[in-house]
């Protein structure tokens, strides 16, 4: 847990509804959410989420060019 109720953790399959909701609000790529989660679980494309007080609020993906 970080300051003020924030935490960062690996994405889980049960994050799909929150991630879909975020993508719907953004207006793009809703249909790609299951593939993103699957790619993370296999290690192909690690993905994390940030939570605020237990609610998933941000999807985090490192840009390989910056590593």
PQR file of N, CA, C, O and H, with PARSE charges and radii, in Angstrom:
ATOM      1  N   UNK A   1       0.854  -1.177   0.000 -0.4000 1.5000
ATOM      2  CA  UNK A   1       0.000   0.000   0.000 -0.0000 2.0000
ATOM      3  C   UNK A   1       0.892   1.230   0.000  0.5500 1.7000
ATOM      4  O   UNK A   1       1.852   1.315   0.765 -0.5500 1.4000
ATOM      5  N   UNK A   2       0.571   2.159  -0.846 -0.4000 1.5000
ATOM      6  CA  UNK A   2       1.283   3.424  -0.924 -0.0000 2.0000
ATOM      7  C   UNK A   2       0.543   4.460  -0.081  0.5500 1.7000
ATOM      8  O   UNK A   2      -0.408   4.127   0.627 -0.5500 1.4000
ATOM      9  H   UNK A   2      -0.209   2.090  -1.467  0.4000 1.0000
ATOM     10  N   UNK A   3       0.973   5.687  -0.157 -0.4000 1.5000
ATOM     11  CA  UNK A   3       0.311   6.768   0.567 -0.0000 2.0000
ATOM     12  C   UNK A   3      -1.164   6.899   0.206  0.5500 1.7000
ATOM     13  O   UNK A   3      -1.572   6.571  -0.908 -0.5500 1.4000
ATOM     14  H   UNK A   3       1.746   5.957  -0.731  0.4000 1.0000
ATOM     15  N   UNK A   4      -1.928   7.362   1.121 -0.4000 1.5000
ATOM     16  CA  UNK A   4      -3.319   7.771   0.902 -0.0000 2.0000
ATOM     17  C   UNK A   4      -4.208   6.716   0.269  0.5500 1.7000
ATOM     18  O   UNK A   4      -5.105   7.068  -0.497 -0.5500 1.4000
ATOM     19  H   UNK A   4      -1.597   7.629   2.026  0.4000 1.0000
ATOM     20  N   UNK A   5      -3.999   5.442   0.555 -0.4000 1.5000
ATOM     21  CA  UNK A   5      -4.877   4.397   0.046 -0.0000 2.0000
ATOM     22  C   UNK A   5      -4.545   3.857  -1.332  0.5500 1.7000
ATOM     23  O   UNK A   5      -5.292   3.028  -1.852 -0.5500 1.4000
ATOM     24  H   UNK A   5      -3.271   5.157   1.177  0.4000 1.0000
ATOM     25  N   UNK A   6      -3.449   4.296  -1.943 -0.4000 1.5000
ATOM     26  CA  UNK A   6      -3.039   3.820  -3.264 -0.0000 2.0000
ATOM     27  C   UNK A   6      -2.250   2.523  -3.144  0.5500 1.7000
ATOM     28  O   UNK A   6      -1.497   2.340  -2.187 -0.5500 1.4000
ATOM     29  H   UNK A   6      -2.843   4.969  -1.520  0.4000 1.0000
ATOM     30  N   UNK A   7      -2.420   1.617  -4.115 -0.4000 1.5000
ATOM     31  CA  UNK A   7      -1.579   0.425  -4.230 -0.0000 2.0000
ATOM     32  C   UNK A   7      -1.410   0.100  -5.708  0.5500 1.7000
ATOM     33  O   UNK A   7      -2.220   0.506  -6.541 -0.5500 1.4000
ATOM     34  H   UNK A   7      -3.032   1.765  -4.892  0.4000 1.0000
ATOM     35  N   UNK A   8      -0.350  -0.635  -6.020 -0.4000 1.5000
ATOM     36  CA  UNK A   8      -0.069  -1.066  -7.388 -0.0000 2.0000
ATOM     37  C   UNK A   8       0.165  -2.568  -7.324  0.5500 1.7000
ATOM     38  O   UNK A   8       0.896  -3.055  -6.462 -0.5500 1.4000
ATOM     39  H   UNK A   8       0.308  -0.965  -5.343  0.4000 1.0000
ATOM     40  N   UNK A   9      -0.463  -3.300  -8.246 -0.4000 1.5000
ATOM     41  CA  UNK A   9      -0.335  -4.760  -8.255 -0.0000 2.0000
ATOM     42  C   UNK A   9      -0.518  -5.271  -9.677  0.5500 1.7000
ATOM     43  O   UNK A   9      -0.972  -4.548 -10.564 -0.5500 1.4000
ATOM     44  H   UNK A   9      -1.057  -2.904  -8.946  0.4000 1.0000
ATOM     45  N   UNK A  10      -0.152  -6.538  -9.872 -0.4000 1.5000
ATOM     46  CA  UNK A  10      -0.339  -7.170 -11.186 -0.0000 2.0000
ATOM     47  C   UNK A  10      -1.827  -7.289 -11.498  0.5500 1.7000
ATOM     48  O   UNK A  10      -2.651  -7.486 -10.605 -0.5500 1.4000
ATOM     49  H   UNK A  10       0.218  -7.125  -9.151  0.4000 1.0000
ATOM     50  N   UNK A  11      -2.151  -7.166 -12.774 -0.4000 1.5000
ATOM     51  CA  UNK A  11      -3.541  -7.289 -13.218 -0.0000 2.0000
ATOM     52  C   UNK A  11      -4.049  -8.707 -12.932  0.5500 1.7000
ATOM     53  O   UNK A  11      -3.279  -9.667 -12.960 -0.5500 1.4000
ATOM     54  H   UNK A  11      -1.482  -7.006 -13.499  0.4000 1.0000
ATOM     55  N   UNK A  12      -5.336  -8.824 -12.662 -0.4000 1.5000
ATOM     56  CA  UNK A  12      -5.989 -10.120 -12.429 -0.0000 2.0000
ATOM     57  C   UNK A  12      -7.218 -10.207 -13.334  0.5500 1.7000
ATOM     58  O   UNK A  12      -7.746  -9.181 -13.763 -0.5500 1.4000
ATOM     59  H   UNK A  12      -5.962  -8.044 -12.639  0.4000 1.0000
ATOM     60  N   UNK A  13      -7.672 -11.422 -13.624 -0.4000 1.5000
ATOM     61  CA  UNK A  13      -8.872 -11.562 -14.463 -0.0000 2.0000
ATOM     62  C   UNK A  13     -10.081 -10.802 -13.910  0.5500 1.7000
ATOM     63  O   UNK A  13     -10.903 -10.311 -14.683 -0.5500 1.4000
ATOM     64  H   UNK A  13      -7.243 -12.256 -13.276  0.4000 1.0000
ATOM     65  N   UNK A  14     -10.197 -10.702 -12.595 -0.4000 1.5000
ATOM     66  CA  UNK A  14     -11.363 -10.005 -12.039 -0.0000 2.0000
ATOM     67  C   UNK A  14     -11.283  -8.486 -12.185  0.5500 1.7000
ATOM     68  O   UNK A  14     -12.198  -7.778 -11.764 -0.5500 1.4000
ATOM     69  H   UNK A  14      -9.529 -11.101 -11.967  0.4000 1.0000
ATOM     70  N   UNK A  15     -10.198  -7.976 -12.779 -0.4000 1.5000
ATOM     71  CA  UNK A  15     -10.094  -6.550 -13.084 -0.0000 2.0000
ATOM     72  C   UNK A  15     -10.827  -6.191 -14.377  0.5500 1.7000
ATOM     73  O   UNK A  15     -11.018  -5.012 -14.676 -0.5500 1.4000
ATOM     74  H   UNK A  15      -9.455  -8.551 -13.121  0.4000 1.0000
ATOM     75  N   UNK A  16     -11.237  -7.205 -15.145 -0.4000 1.5000
ATOM     76  CA  UNK A  16     -11.840  -6.952 -16.455 -0.0000 2.0000
ATOM     77  C   UNK A  16     -13.010  -5.963 -16.418  0.5500 1.7000
ATOM     78  O   UNK A  16     -13.033  -5.053 -17.247 -0.5500 1.4000
ATOM     79  H   UNK A  16     -11.082  -8.162 -14.903  0.4000 1.0000
ATOM     80  N   UNK A  17     -13.979  -6.085 -15.509 -0.4000 1.5000
ATOM     81  CA  UNK A  17     -15.084  -5.117 -15.537 -0.0000 2.0000
ATOM     82  C   UNK A  17     -14.620  -3.669 -15.350  0.5500 1.7000
ATOM     83  O   UNK A  17     -15.096  -2.772 -16.046 -0.5500 1.4000
ATOM     84  H   UNK A  17     -13.961  -6.824 -14.836  0.4000 1.0000
ATOM     85  N   UNK A  18     -13.708  -3.442 -14.429 -0.4000 1.5000
ATOM     86  CA  UNK A  18     -13.217  -2.074 -14.204 -0.0000 2.0000
ATOM     87  C   UNK A  18     -12.432  -1.578 -15.412  0.5500 1.7000
ATOM     88  O   UNK A  18     -12.563  -0.418 -15.804 -0.5500 1.4000
ATOM     89  H   UNK A  18     -13.321  -4.170 -13.864  0.4000 1.0000
ATOM     90  N   UNK A  19     -11.618  -2.447 -16.003 -0.4000 1.5000
ATOM     91  CA  UNK A  19     -10.841  -2.035 -17.171 -0.0000 2.0000
ATOM     92  C   UNK A  19     -11.756  -1.764 -18.365  0.5500 1.7000
ATOM     93  O   UNK A  19     -11.536  -0.811 -19.113 -0.5500 1.4000
ATOM     94  H   UNK A  19     -11.511  -3.389 -15.685  0.4000 1.0000
ATOM     95  N   UNK A  20     -12.778  -2.596 -18.545 -0.4000 1.5000
ATOM     96  CA  UNK A  20     -13.736  -2.349 -19.629 -0.0000 2.0000
ATOM     97  C   UNK A  20     -14.438  -1.008 -19.422  0.5500 1.7000
ATOM     98  O   UNK A  20     -14.616  -0.240 -20.367 -0.5500 1.4000
ATOM     99  H   UNK A  20     -12.957  -3.370 -17.938  0.4000 1.0000
ATOM    100  N   UNK A  21     -14.830  -0.739 -18.192 -0.4000 1.5000
ATOM    101  CA  UNK A  21     -15.511   0.531 -17.886 -0.0000 2.0000
ATOM    102  C   UNK A  21     -14.604   1.721 -18.214  0.5500 1.7000
ATOM    103  O   UNK A  21     -15.061   2.711 -18.785 -0.5500 1.4000
ATOM    104  H   UNK A  21     -14.686  -1.363 -17.424  0.4000 1.0000
ATOM    105  N   UNK A  22     -13.332   1.625 -17.855 -0.4000 1.5000
ATOM    106  CA  UNK A  22     -12.387   2.705 -18.153 -0.0000 2.0000
ATOM    107  C   UNK A  22     -12.268   2.910 -19.662  0.5500 1.7000
ATOM    108  O   UNK A  22     -12.265   4.043 -20.145 -0.5500 1.4000
ATOM    109  H   UNK A  22     -12.961   0.821 -17.390  0.4000 1.0000
ATOM    110  N   UNK A  23     -12.168   1.801 -20.402 -0.4000 1.5000
ATOM    111  CA  UNK A  23     -12.011   1.899 -21.850 -0.0000 2.0000
ATOM    112  C   UNK A  23     -13.281   2.433 -22.498  0.5500 1.7000
ATOM    113  O   UNK A  23     -13.208   3.201 -23.457 -0.5500 1.4000
ATOM    114  H   UNK A  23     -12.170   0.881 -20.009  0.4000 1.0000
ATOM    115  N   UNK A  24     -14.437   2.039 -21.989 -0.4000 1.5000
ATOM    116  CA  UNK A  24     -15.698   2.578 -22.512 -0.0000 2.0000
ATOM    117  C   UNK A  24     -15.748   4.086 -22.308  0.5500 1.7000
ATOM    118  O   UNK A  24     -16.146   4.829 -23.205 -0.5500 1.4000
ATOM    119  H   UNK A  24     -14.495   1.415 -21.210  0.4000 1.0000
ATOM    120  N   UNK A  25     -15.339   4.533 -21.121 -0.4000 1.5000
ATOM    121  CA  UNK A  25     -15.338   5.971 -20.840 -0.0000 2.0000
ATOM    122  C   UNK A  25     -14.363   6.712 -21.746  0.5500 1.7000
ATOM    123  O   UNK A  25     -14.613   7.853 -22.137 -0.5500 1.4000
ATOM    124  H   UNK A  25     -15.015   3.929 -20.392  0.4000 1.0000
ATOM    125  N   UNK A  26     -13.244   6.056 -22.080 -0.4000 1.5000
ATOM    126  CA  UNK A  26     -12.260   6.667 -22.976 -0.0000 2.0000
ATOM    127  C   UNK A  26     -12.731   6.618 -24.429  0.5500 1.7000
ATOM    128  O   UNK A  26     -12.300   7.421 -25.256 -0.5500 1.4000
ATOM    129  H   UNK A  26     -13.041   5.130 -21.762  0.4000 1.0000
ATOM    130  N   UNK A  27     -13.616   5.671 -24.730 -0.4000 1.5000
ATOM    131  CA  UNK A  27     -14.151   5.561 -26.079 -0.0000 2.0000
ATOM    132  C   UNK A  27     -13.354   4.683 -27.025  0.5500 1.7000
ATOM    133  O   UNK A  27     -13.496   4.799 -28.242 -0.5500 1.4000
ATOM    134  H   UNK A  27     -13.966   5.018 -24.057  0.4000 1.0000
ATOM    135  N   UNK A  28     -12.512   3.801 -26.483 -0.4000 1.5000
ATOM    136  CA  UNK A  28     -11.740   2.961 -27.387 -0.0000 2.0000
ATOM    137  C   UNK A  28     -11.184   1.698 -26.731  0.5500 1.7000
ATOM    138  O   UNK A  28     -10.949   1.650 -25.523 -0.5500 1.4000
ATOM    139  H   UNK A  28     -12.397   3.707 -25.494  0.4000 1.0000
ATOM    140  N   UNK A  29     -10.980   0.672 -27.571 -0.4000 1.5000
ATOM    141  CA  UNK A  29     -10.322  -0.595 -27.246 -0.0000 2.0000
ATOM    142  C   UNK A  29     -10.980  -1.442 -26.166  0.5500 1.7000
ATOM    143  O   UNK A  29     -10.296  -2.238 -25.523 -0.5500 1.4000
ATOM    144  H   UNK A  29     -11.171   0.711 -28.552  0.4000 1.0000
ATOM    145  N   UNK A  30     -12.269  -1.301 -25.949 -0.4000 1.5000
ATOM    146  CA  UNK A  30     -12.959  -2.127 -24.945 -0.0000 2.0000
ATOM    147  C   UNK A  30     -12.778  -3.607 -25.257  0.5500 1.7000
ATOM    148  O   UNK A  30     -12.557  -4.415 -24.356 -0.5500 1.4000
ATOM    149  H   UNK A  30     -12.825  -0.655 -26.472  0.4000 1.0000
ATOM    150  N   UNK A  31     -12.873  -3.955 -26.527 -0.4000 1.5000
ATOM    151  CA  UNK A  31     -12.802  -5.358 -26.932 -0.0000 2.0000
ATOM    152  C   UNK A  31     -11.427  -5.987 -26.698  0.5500 1.7000
ATOM    153  O   UNK A  31     -11.303  -7.212 -26.721 -0.5500 1.4000
ATOM    154  H   UNK A  31     -13.053  -3.298 -27.259  0.4000 1.0000
ATOM    155  N   UNK A  32     -10.406  -5.181 -26.475 -0.4000 1.5000
ATOM    156  CA  UNK A  32      -9.052  -5.703 -26.294 -0.0000 2.0000
ATOM    157  C   UNK A  32      -8.725  -6.076 -24.849  0.5500 1.7000
ATOM    158  O   UNK A  32      -7.692  -6.696 -24.593 -0.5500 1.4000
ATOM    159  H   UNK A  32     -10.507  -4.186 -26.456  0.4000 1.0000
ATOM    160  N   UNK A  33      -9.578  -5.712 -23.912 -0.4000 1.5000
ATOM    161  CA  UNK A  33      -9.302  -5.957 -22.491 -0.0000 2.0000
ATOM    162  C   UNK A  33      -8.986  -7.427 -22.197  0.5500 1.7000
ATOM    163  O   UNK A  33      -7.974  -7.688 -21.545 -0.5500 1.4000
ATOM    164  H   UNK A  33     -10.417  -5.208 -24.120  0.4000 1.0000
ATOM    165  N   UNK A  34      -9.790  -8.404 -22.639 -0.4000 1.5000
ATOM    166  CA  UNK A  34      -9.457  -9.805 -22.327 -0.0000 2.0000
ATOM    167  C   UNK A  34      -8.074 -10.225 -22.840  0.5500 1.7000
ATOM    168  O   UNK A  34      -7.354 -10.955 -22.160 -0.5500 1.4000
ATOM    169  H   UNK A  34     -10.612  -8.193 -23.168  0.4000 1.0000
ATOM    170  N   UNK A  35      -7.707  -9.764 -24.040 -0.4000 1.5000
ATOM    171  CA  UNK A  35      -6.391 -10.112 -24.598 -0.0000 2.0000
ATOM    172  C   UNK A  35      -5.270  -9.481 -23.783  0.5500 1.7000
ATOM    173  O   UNK A  35      -4.227 -10.105 -23.586 -0.5500 1.4000
ATOM    174  H   UNK A  35      -8.292  -9.170 -24.593  0.4000 1.0000
ATOM    175  N   UNK A  36      -5.468  -8.251 -23.307 -0.4000 1.5000
ATOM    176  CA  UNK A  36      -4.445  -7.605 -22.476 -0.0000 2.0000
ATOM    177  C   UNK A  36      -4.224  -8.388 -21.191  0.5500 1.7000
ATOM    178  O   UNK A  36      -3.087  -8.600 -20.770 -0.5500 1.4000
ATOM    179  H   UNK A  36      -6.315  -7.745 -23.467  0.4000 1.0000
ATOM    180  N   UNK A  37      -5.308  -8.811 -20.577 -0.4000 1.5000
ATOM    181  CA  UNK A  37      -5.185  -9.575 -19.329 -0.0000 2.0000
ATOM    182  C   UNK A  37      -4.500 -10.909 -19.598  0.5500 1.7000
ATOM    183  O   UNK A  37      -3.610 -11.309 -18.847 -0.5500 1.4000
ATOM    184  H   UNK A  37      -6.231  -8.639 -20.919  0.4000 1.0000
ATOM    185  N   UNK A  38      -4.901 -11.599 -20.652 -0.4000 1.5000
ATOM    186  CA  UNK A  38      -4.289 -12.891 -20.994 -0.0000 2.0000
ATOM    187  C   UNK A  38      -2.799 -12.734 -21.270  0.5500 1.7000
ATOM    188  O   UNK A  38      -2.001 -13.551 -20.812 -0.5500 1.4000
ATOM    189  H   UNK A  38      -5.624 -11.274 -21.262  0.4000 1.0000
ATOM    190  N   UNK A  39      -2.414 -11.707 -22.007 -0.4000 1.5000
ATOM    191  CA  UNK A  39      -1.000 -11.483 -22.317 -0.0000 2.0000
ATOM    192  C   UNK A  39      -0.201 -11.199 -21.044  0.5500 1.7000
ATOM    193  O   UNK A  39       0.959 -11.595 -20.938 -0.5500 1.4000
ATOM    194  H   UNK A  39      -3.062 -11.044 -22.379  0.4000 1.0000
ATOM    195  N   UNK A  40      -0.802 -10.532 -20.104 -0.4000 1.5000
ATOM    196  CA  UNK A  40      -0.111 -10.259 -18.847 -0.0000 2.0000
ATOM    197  C   UNK A  40       0.055 -11.534 -18.032  0.5500 1.7000
ATOM    198  O   UNK A  40       1.122 -11.778 -17.468 -0.5500 1.4000
ATOM    199  H   UNK A  40      -1.745 -10.210 -20.189  0.4000 1.0000
ATOM    200  N   UNK A  41      -0.983 -12.340 -17.970 -0.4000 1.5000
ATOM    201  CA  UNK A  41      -0.924 -13.570 -17.172 -0.0000 2.0000
ATOM    202  C   UNK A  41       0.090 -14.570 -17.715  0.5500 1.7000
ATOM    203  O   UNK A  41       0.645 -15.363 -16.954 -0.5500 1.4000
ATOM    204  H   UNK A  41      -1.849 -12.142 -18.428  0.4000 1.0000
ATOM    205  N   UNK A  42       0.339 -14.541 -19.031 -0.4000 1.5000
ATOM    206  CA  UNK A  42       1.335 -15.444 -19.620 -0.0000 2.0000
ATOM    207  C   UNK A  42       2.751 -14.866 -19.539  0.5500 1.7000
ATOM    208  O   UNK A  42       3.726 -15.552 -19.844 -0.5500 1.4000
ATOM    209  H   UNK A  42      -0.111 -13.897 -19.649  0.4000 1.0000
ATOM    210  N   UNK A  43       2.853 -13.607 -19.128 -0.4000 1.5000
ATOM    211  CA  UNK A  43       4.159 -12.960 -19.058 -0.0000 2.0000
ATOM    212  C   UNK A  43       4.569 -12.271 -20.343  0.5500 1.7000
ATOM    213  O   UNK A  43       5.644 -11.674 -20.408 -0.5500 1.4000
ATOM    214  H   UNK A  43       2.061 -13.050 -18.880  0.4000 1.0000
ATOM    215  N   UNK A  44       3.734 -12.344 -21.365 -0.4000 1.5000
ATOM    216  CA  UNK A  44       4.047 -11.730 -22.659 -0.0000 2.0000
ATOM    217  C   UNK A  44       4.118 -10.207 -22.557  0.5500 1.7000
ATOM    218  O   UNK A  44       5.014  -9.583 -23.125 -0.5500 1.4000
ATOM    219  H   UNK A  44       2.861 -12.829 -21.312  0.4000 1.0000
ATOM    220  N   UNK A  45       3.177  -9.618 -21.837 -0.4000 1.5000
ATOM    221  CA  UNK A  45       3.125  -8.156 -21.709 -0.0000 2.0000
ATOM    222  C   UNK A  45       2.662  -7.811 -20.298  0.5500 1.7000
ATOM    223  O   UNK A  45       1.469  -7.616 -20.065 -0.5500 1.4000
ATOM    224  H   UNK A  45       2.449 -10.125 -21.376  0.4000 1.0000
ATOM    225  N   UNK A  46       3.599  -7.735 -19.359 -0.4000 1.5000
ATOM    226  CA  UNK A  46       3.213  -7.455 -17.972 -0.0000 2.0000
ATOM    227  C   UNK A  46       2.388  -6.172 -17.849  0.5500 1.7000
ATOM    228  O   UNK A  46       2.717  -5.135 -18.424 -0.5500 1.4000
ATOM    229  H   UNK A  46       4.568  -7.893 -19.549  0.4000 1.0000
ATOM    230  N   UNK A  47       1.326  -6.283 -17.095 -0.4000 1.5000
ATOM    231  CA  UNK A  47       0.420  -5.160 -16.876 -0.0000 2.0000
ATOM    232  C   UNK A  47       0.120  -5.068 -15.395  0.5500 1.7000
ATOM    233  O   UNK A  47      -0.078  -6.081 -14.725 -0.5500 1.4000
ATOM    234  H   UNK A  47       1.058  -7.126 -16.628  0.4000 1.0000
ATOM    235  N   UNK A  48       0.086  -3.857 -14.893 -0.4000 1.5000
ATOM    236  CA  UNK A  48      -0.263  -3.619 -13.498 -0.0000 2.0000
ATOM    237  C   UNK A  48      -1.479  -2.712 -13.461  0.5500 1.7000
ATOM    238  O   UNK A  48      -1.827  -2.057 -14.444 -0.5500 1.4000
ATOM    239  H   UNK A  48       0.246  -3.033 -15.438  0.4000 1.0000
ATOM    240  N   UNK A  49      -2.107  -2.695 -12.311 -0.4000 1.5000
ATOM    241  CA  UNK A  49      -3.190  -1.744 -12.102 -0.0000 2.0000
ATOM    242  C   UNK A  49      -2.894  -0.979 -10.822  0.5500 1.7000
ATOM    243  O   UNK A  49      -2.266  -1.496  -9.899 -0.5500 1.4000
ATOM    244  H   UNK A  49      -1.825  -3.227 -11.513  0.4000 1.0000
ATOM    245  N   UNK A  50      -3.352   0.244 -10.789 -0.4000 1.5000
ATOM    246  CA  UNK A  50      -3.291   1.041  -9.568 -0.0000 2.0000
ATOM    247  C   UNK A  50      -4.685   1.018  -8.961  0.5500 1.7000
ATOM    248  O   UNK A  50      -5.691   1.145  -9.660 -0.5500 1.4000
ATOM    249  H   UNK A  50      -3.862   0.665 -11.540  0.4000 1.0000
ATOM    250  N   UNK A  51      -4.718   0.854  -7.659 -0.4000 1.5000
ATOM    251  CA  UNK A  51      -5.978   0.870  -6.929 -0.0000 2.0000
ATOM    252  C   UNK A  51      -5.975   2.043  -5.972  0.5500 1.7000
ATOM    253  O   UNK A  51      -4.936   2.441  -5.445 -0.5500 1.4000
ATOM    254  H   UNK A  51      -3.901   0.751  -7.092  0.4000 1.0000
ATOM    255  N   UNK A  52      -7.145   2.578  -5.762 -0.4000 1.5000
ATOM    256  CA  UNK A  52      -7.333   3.608  -4.748 -0.0000 2.0000
ATOM    257  C   UNK A  52      -8.418   3.092  -3.815  0.5500 1.7000
ATOM    258  O   UNK A  52      -9.567   2.902  -4.212 -0.5500 1.4000
ATOM    259  H   UNK A  52      -7.989   2.255  -6.189  0.4000 1.0000
ATOM    260  N   UNK A  53      -8.027   2.872  -2.571 -0.4000 1.5000
ATOM    261  CA  UNK A  53      -8.955   2.333  -1.573 -0.0000 2.0000
ATOM    262  C   UNK A  53      -9.646   1.066  -2.059  0.5500 1.7000
ATOM    263  O   UNK A  53     -10.843   0.881  -1.838 -0.5500 1.4000
ATOM    264  H   UNK A  53      -7.093   3.027  -2.248  0.4000 1.0000
ATOM    265  N   UNK A  54      -8.878   0.179  -2.734 -0.4000 1.5000
ATOM    266  CA  UNK A  54      -9.397  -1.111  -3.178 -0.0000 2.0000
ATOM    267  C   UNK A  54     -10.120  -1.118  -4.504  0.5500 1.7000
ATOM    268  O   UNK A  54     -10.550  -2.182  -4.950 -0.5500 1.4000
ATOM    269  H   UNK A  54      -7.906   0.330  -2.915  0.4000 1.0000
ATOM    270  N   UNK A  55     -10.273   0.029  -5.159 -0.4000 1.5000
ATOM    271  CA  UNK A  55     -10.946   0.099  -6.451 -0.0000 2.0000
ATOM    272  C   UNK A  55      -9.915   0.305  -7.557  0.5500 1.7000
ATOM    273  O   UNK A  55      -9.090   1.215  -7.478 -0.5500 1.4000
ATOM    274  H   UNK A  55      -9.923   0.893  -4.797  0.4000 1.0000
ATOM    275  N   UNK A  56      -9.961  -0.543  -8.592 -0.4000 1.5000
ATOM    276  CA  UNK A  56      -9.056  -0.412  -9.729 -0.0000 2.0000
ATOM    277  C   UNK A  56      -9.384   0.871 -10.477  0.5500 1.7000
ATOM    278  O   UNK A  56     -10.513   1.071 -10.926 -0.5500 1.4000
ATOM    279  H   UNK A  56     -10.631  -1.283  -8.656  0.4000 1.0000
ATOM    280  N   UNK A  57      -8.373   1.748 -10.608 -0.4000 1.5000
ATOM    281  CA  UNK A  57      -8.616   3.047 -11.242 -0.0000 2.0000
ATOM    282  C   UNK A  57      -7.685   3.359 -12.414  0.5500 1.7000
ATOM    283  O   UNK A  57      -7.967   4.275 -13.186 -0.5500 1.4000
ATOM    284  H   UNK A  57      -7.456   1.586 -10.243  0.4000 1.0000
ATOM    285  N   UNK A  58      -6.587   2.621 -12.564 -0.4000 1.5000
ATOM    286  CA  UNK A  58      -5.626   2.906 -13.635 -0.0000 2.0000
ATOM    287  C   UNK A  58      -4.972   1.608 -14.100  0.5500 1.7000
ATOM    288  O   UNK A  58      -4.647   0.746 -13.283 -0.5500 1.4000
ATOM    289  H   UNK A  58      -6.358   1.877 -11.936  0.4000 1.0000
ATOM    290  N   UNK A  59      -4.781   1.471 -15.392 -0.4000 1.5000
ATOM    291  CA  UNK A  59      -4.019   0.364 -15.973 -0.0000 2.0000
ATOM    292  C   UNK A  59      -2.623   0.887 -16.277  0.5500 1.7000
ATOM    293  O   UNK A  59      -2.475   1.960 -16.861 -0.5500 1.4000
ATOM    294  H   UNK A  59      -5.045   2.172 -16.055  0.4000 1.0000
ATOM    295  N   UNK A  60      -1.601   0.135 -15.884 -0.4000 1.5000
ATOM    296  CA  UNK A  60      -0.210   0.585 -16.035 -0.0000 2.0000
ATOM    297  C   UNK A  60       0.579  -0.432 -16.849  0.5500 1.7000
ATOM    298  O   UNK A  60       0.628  -1.614 -16.506 -0.5500 1.4000
ATOM    299  H   UNK A  60      -1.722  -0.737 -15.409  0.4000 1.0000
ATOM    300  N   UNK A  61       1.196   0.037 -17.930 -0.4000 1.5000
ATOM    301  CA  UNK A  61       2.024  -0.831 -18.766 -0.0000 2.0000
ATOM    302  C   UNK A  61       3.361  -0.135 -18.989  0.5500 1.7000
ATOM    303  O   UNK A  61       3.391   1.003 -19.458 -0.5500 1.4000
ATOM    304  H   UNK A  61       1.157   0.997 -18.208  0.4000 1.0000
ATOM    305  N   UNK A  62       4.473  -0.805 -18.659 -0.4000 1.5000
ATOM    306  CA  UNK A  62       5.761  -0.151 -18.916 -0.0000 2.0000
ATOM    307  C   UNK A  62       6.038  -0.093 -20.422  0.5500 1.7000
ATOM    308  O   UNK A  62       5.760  -1.048 -21.148 -0.5500 1.4000
ATOM    309  H   UNK A  62       4.449  -1.729 -18.279  0.4000 1.0000
ATOM    310  N   UNK A  63       6.572   1.003 -20.869 -0.4000 1.5000
ATOM    311  CA  UNK A  63       6.971   1.143 -22.266 -0.0000 2.0000
ATOM    312  C   UNK A  63       8.377   0.564 -22.371  0.5500 1.7000
ATOM    313  O   UNK A  63       9.311   1.077 -21.755 -0.5500 1.4000
ATOM    314  H   UNK A  63       6.798   1.778 -20.279  0.4000 1.0000
ATOM    315  N   UNK A  64       8.527  -0.490 -23.141 -0.4000 1.5000
ATOM    316  CA  UNK A  64       9.796  -1.215 -23.242 -0.0000 2.0000
ATOM    317  C   UNK A  64      10.941  -0.277 -23.608  0.5500 1.7000
ATOM    318  O   UNK A  64      12.066  -0.490 -23.156 -0.5500 1.4000
ATOM    319  H   UNK A  64       7.768  -0.908 -23.642  0.4000 1.0000
ATOM    320  N   UNK A  65      10.693   0.742 -24.404 -0.4000 1.5000
ATOM    321  CA  UNK A  65      11.742   1.675 -24.803 -0.0000 2.0000
ATOM    322  C   UNK A  65      12.338   2.447 -23.639  0.5500 1.7000
ATOM    323  O   UNK A  65      13.447   2.972 -23.737 -0.5500 1.4000
ATOM    324  H   UNK A  65       9.779   0.916 -24.772  0.4000 1.0000
ATOM    325  N   UNK A  66      11.601   2.515 -22.536 -0.4000 1.5000
ATOM    326  CA  UNK A  66      12.082   3.256 -21.369 -0.0000 2.0000
ATOM    327  C   UNK A  66      12.793   2.369 -20.359  0.5500 1.7000
ATOM    328  O   UNK A  66      13.378   2.874 -19.401 -0.5500 1.4000
ATOM    329  H   UNK A  66      10.700   2.089 -22.456  0.4000 1.0000
ATOM    330  N   UNK A  67      12.751   1.046 -20.559 -0.4000 1.5000
ATOM    331  CA  UNK A  67      13.375   0.135 -19.594 -0.0000 2.0000
ATOM    332  C   UNK A  67      14.845  -0.030 -19.831  0.5500 1.7000
ATOM    333  O   UNK A  67      15.510  -0.766 -19.101 -0.5500 1.4000
ATOM    334  H   UNK A  67      12.276   0.637 -21.337  0.4000 1.0000
TER
END
